C-alpha cells in the first residue's frame, strides 16, 4: 500500500504503522527511497535489513547508478551474492547514461546474459556519442529488434547527418511508429531537403504535434515563412496545436520583419486559449523591437508579468532595454539595467553601449564600454566598440579614456580598428595614444 503513496514521507508514515512489513514490505520502502533519490535513508534501511534478496540489492545498485554515484553502485554490485540480468542492466544503464561509455561497453562484453534492454542501452549510448559505426555493428547483432532499437539507430544517423544511412535503415523497418517518421523527416529538414521532408510528411499515416512542429521549424528557419504559415493554419485539429507551434510562427514573423503579422498571431494564440510561455514573449518583444512597434514593447513586457504570470528572464530584460533605448529613453533603459533582478551580462552592456552610440550619449557610453571590457577582457569585440566610441571629435576625452587602459588593451583596440577603413582626416589610434 505505502509503495503507491504520492510522497516518500507519506509512504514512510504508513510503513511505520505496519507491525511486520516483512521482506516484501522492506523492499518496497527501500525502492521508494532509491527511486526518489533518498540514498542516505536507503542505505540506512538496507544496512538494517536482515534478509536481503536480489531485488533489494538491485534497488541499491539502480538507485545509486541513476543518481550518478557510480562508484558506490559498483561497490554494491560487487558485494552481491548473485546477480540477474536486471542487476547487470541497472549498472550498465548508469555507466551509459552518465557518459562512462567505455565502462558500459566493457561491461556489456562480459555480461553472462543479454536482453533487449542491454542491447538497446549500448546502441543508443554509442549513437548519442557519435560512434555510429560501432553502434551499427551492435545493432545488426541484436537477436530481435523492436521499434525502439530501430529508432535509436535512425536518430543517431540523423544527429550525425548521415542521411543515406538513416533512410536505408528506415526503409528496412518492418513497422514504423510516429518517432520513426519524425526522425527521418527531421533529418531531411535539418539538411535543408525540404521537398523530401514534405513528401515524407505527406506519406506519414498519422501526424502528431511533434512532426507538425518539425515541419514548421524547417520551413521557418529556411526562410519559407509562407509555407510555414500555411502549414500552421492547415493543422486539422486545433487541439494538437501546442505552444511550440505558435512560438514557431511568432518567431518566424519576428525574424522576417513582419511584426504586424507576428502580433496578430500572438493575439490569436491568446484567444485560442493557448497559454504563452517565456519563449513566446521573447518572440513578441523581438517583433516589437525589429519592426518599429516600440510603444508596444513595454506594454507587452508588463503584460507578460501581470496578465500571464510569467517571470521575465535576462533575455526579456535585454529586449526591454533595447526597446526603451530605441525610443530614446536611455535614462529609463539604464534604470532597468541597474534594477533588474539579474546581473547584467556582456550582451546587456553591449546592447546599452550600442544604444548610447546611436543617440550620441558619450558619458553613458564610456560607462557601458568599461563594463564590457571588464566582463570580456579577452574578446576583441568590445575593444572595437571602444574604438568606435573614441572616434569622436573630442581628442581630450579619447586621450583620457585610452590612458586608463593597459598597453595590451590599447593594442587590442588598435588591432580591432584595422577592421574599419579610416576616412579622410581621421587619425590613427597610435596618434591618439
DAMOZI-V696892 format. One record per residue. SS is DSSP state (~ for helix, > for strand, _ for the rest). NEAR is the number of other ideal C-beta (glycine too) atoms within 12 Angstrom. D_FIRST is the distance of its C-alpha to the first C-alpha in Angstrom with 2 decimals. Layout:
# DAMOZI-V696892
ss=<SS	SS>
near=<NEAR	NEAR>
d_first=<D_FIRST	D_FIRST>
This chain:
# DAMOZI-V696892
ss=<_	~	~	~	_	_	_	~	~	~	~	~	~	~	~	~	~	_	_	_	_	~	~	~	~	~	~	~	~	~	~	~	~	~	~	_	_	_	~	~	~	~	~	~	~	~	~	~	_	_	_	_	_	~	~	~	~	~	~	~	~	~	~	~	~	~	_	_	_	~	~	~	~	~	~	~	~	~	~	_	_	_	_	_	~	~	~	~	~	~	~	~	~	~	~	~	~	_	_	_	~	~	~	~	~	~	~	~	~	~	_	_	_	_	_	~	~	~	~	~	~	~	~	~	~	~	~	~	_	_	_	~	~	~	~	~	~	~	~	~	~	_	_	_	_	_	~	~	~	~	~	~	~	~	~	~	~	~	~	_	_	_	~	~	~	~	~	~	~	~	~	~	_	_	_	_	_	~	~	~	~	~	~	~	~	~	~	~	~	~	_	_	_	~	~	~	~	~	~	~	~	~	~	_	_	_	_	_	~	~	~	~	~	~	~	~	~	~	~	~	~	_	_	_	~	~	~	~	~	~	~	~	~	_	_	_	_	~	~	~	_	_	~	~	~	~	~	~	~	~	~	~	~	~	~	~	_	_	~	~	~	~	~	~	~	~	~	~	~	~	~	~	_	_	_	_	_	~	~	~	~	~	~	~	~	~	~	~	~	~	_	_	_	~	~	~	~	~	~	~	~	~	~	~	~	~	_	_	_	_	_	_	_	~	~	~	~	~	~	~	~	~	~	~	~	~	_	_	_	~	~	~	~	~	~	~	~	~	~	_	_	_	_	_	_	~	~	~	~	~	~	~	~	~	~	~	~	~	~	_	_	~	~	~	~	~	~	~	~	~	~	~	~	~	~	_	_	_	_	_	~	~	~	~	~	~	~	~	~	~	_	_	_	_	~	~	~	~	~	~	~	~	~	_	_	_	~	~	~	~	~	~	~	~	~	~	~	_	_	_	_	_	_	_	_	_	_	_	~	~	~	~	_>
near=<17	28	26	12	18	13	15	27	18	19	30	27	17	22	30	15	14	19	8	10	24	16	18	21	27	30	30	29	39	43	34	33	36	37	25	25	18	26	29	17	24	38	24	16	33	34	17	15	26	12	18	24	24	25	28	35	36	36	39	44	43	37	37	34	39	30	24	19	25	30	19	27	40	25	18	35	33	16	18	26	14	17	26	21	24	25	37	37	34	41	44	44	34	37	33	38	27	23	15	25	28	18	26	37	26	16	33	34	16	16	27	15	18	25	22	24	26	36	35	34	38	43	44	35	35	32	37	25	24	17	25	30	20	24	38	27	17	32	34	18	18	27	15	14	26	24	24	25	37	39	33	37	45	43	34	35	36	36	27	26	20	27	28	19	27	39	26	18	34	37	16	18	25	15	18	25	24	24	29	38	38	35	39	43	44	39	35	34	36	29	25	18	24	29	20	26	38	27	18	33	35	17	19	27	15	18	27	27	27	25	37	37	33	38	42	43	32	36	31	38	25	26	16	24	30	19	27	40	28	17	33	37	22	20	27	15	14	20	13	20	29	28	28	28	40	43	36	37	44	45	35	36	35	37	26	28	19	27	31	20	29	41	32	22	37	38	22	24	33	24	13	21	14	27	20	34	25	26	27	37	43	33	41	47	45	37	39	38	37	28	25	17	30	27	16	30	40	31	21	40	36	19	26	35	22	12	15	25	14	24	16	30	24	25	26	39	38	35	39	45	45	35	38	33	38	31	25	17	23	33	21	22	40	30	18	33	36	22	14	27	15	21	15	29	23	26	28	34	37	33	36	44	42	31	35	34	28	21	23	16	26	27	20	29	35	30	24	38	40	26	31	34	36	21	22	25	20	14	21	24	27	32	35	30	36	44	38	27	37	39	30	24	13	18	16	14	21	30	18	16	32	32	16	20	30	15	12	15	31	28	20	29	38	27	21	26	31	18	17	18	8	17	8	6	9	19	20	19	31	15	16	28	25>
d_first=<0.00	3.81	5.38	5.72	7.30	11.01	12.35	12.33	13.52	10.74	8.23	10.90	11.33	8.02	8.66	12.16	11.51	10.29	13.75	13.62	10.79	13.40	14.41	11.40	9.07	12.07	12.57	9.31	10.15	13.70	13.30	11.81	14.99	17.37	16.52	17.07	20.18	19.27	21.42	22.85	19.56	18.51	21.84	21.67	18.41	19.81	23.04	21.47	19.67	21.94	20.60	20.51	20.25	21.49	18.11	17.88	21.51	21.15	18.42	20.99	23.82	22.15	21.00	24.46	26.30	24.60	25.62	29.16	29.18	30.67	32.59	29.58	27.70	30.80	30.95	27.48	28.53	31.80	30.27	27.93	29.12	28.49	27.52	26.47	27.34	24.03	24.92	28.44	27.39	25.16	28.23	30.57	28.73	28.76	32.52	33.23	31.24	32.81	36.38	36.95	38.22	40.67	38.07	35.81	38.79	39.76	36.31	36.27	39.59	38.41	35.05	35.30	33.21	32.91	30.85	31.19	28.89	31.27	34.33	33.08	31.95	35.44	37.34	35.66	36.22	39.84	40.33	38.93	41.40	44.30	44.80	45.17	47.49	45.21	42.27	44.37	45.35	41.74	40.82	43.57	42.26	38.75	38.63	36.90	36.45	33.93	34.54	32.75	35.11	38.10	37.06	36.66	40.15	41.68	40.15	41.51	44.95	44.67	43.90	46.80	49.09	49.89	50.27	52.04	49.45	46.62	48.49	49.39	45.79	44.71	47.36	46.08	42.52	41.76	39.22	38.89	36.10	36.46	35.90	38.76	41.14	40.25	40.89	44.33	45.30	44.39	46.49	49.50	49.02	48.80	52.01	53.75	54.08	53.31	55.07	53.08	49.83	50.84	51.67	48.35	46.58	48.58	47.71	43.96	42.50	40.05	40.14	37.17	37.43	37.35	40.36	42.20	41.76	43.04	46.18	46.56	46.44	48.87	51.42	51.12	51.39	54.34	56.27	55.82	54.65	56.12	54.14	50.95	51.59	52.47	49.33	47.18	48.69	48.49	44.70	44.04	41.01	40.86	37.08	36.98	39.19	37.13	38.29	39.38	41.75	43.36	43.65	45.49	48.15	48.56	49.01	51.32	53.57	53.50	54.66	57.32	58.84	58.03	56.52	57.29	55.27	52.38	52.32	52.49	49.48	47.56	48.51	47.45	44.09	43.47	44.73	42.48	39.45	38.45	37.56	39.83	38.53	40.41	41.86	43.26	45.13	46.47	48.13	49.32	50.89	52.46	53.90	55.42	56.92	58.31	60.04	61.45	59.05	59.26	59.00	55.68	54.07	53.54	52.48	49.75	48.57	48.24	46.52	43.95	42.85	43.59	42.92	40.09	38.35	38.70	39.50	42.69	42.84	45.94	47.11	47.24	49.24	51.56	52.19	52.85	55.31	56.97	57.16	58.77	61.14	62.27	63.08	65.27	63.07	62.95	62.54	59.38	58.12	58.75	57.00	53.85	54.15	54.27	51.70	48.92	45.65	46.16	48.68	51.37	51.29	54.34	53.89	53.93	57.14	58.73	58.08	59.69	62.53	63.39	63.37	65.78	68.02	68.11	69.18	71.48	69.73	70.77	69.58	65.97	66.37	67.42	64.32	62.01	63.88	63.58	59.81	59.50	61.58	59.50	56.22	57.66	60.53	60.44	60.47	63.88	62.80	62.92	66.34	67.67	66.38	68.15	71.34	71.20	70.84	73.80	75.88	77.28	80.82	80.20	81.37	80.79	77.10	76.62	78.37	76.37	73.02	73.98	75.28	71.79	70.36	70.59	72.88	69.88	68.59	72.08	72.38	69.11	70.49	73.71	71.90	69.89	73.02	74.52	72.05	74.15	77.81	80.01	82.04	85.74	86.49	83.04	83.04	80.85	78.24	80.49	83.17	80.80	79.55>
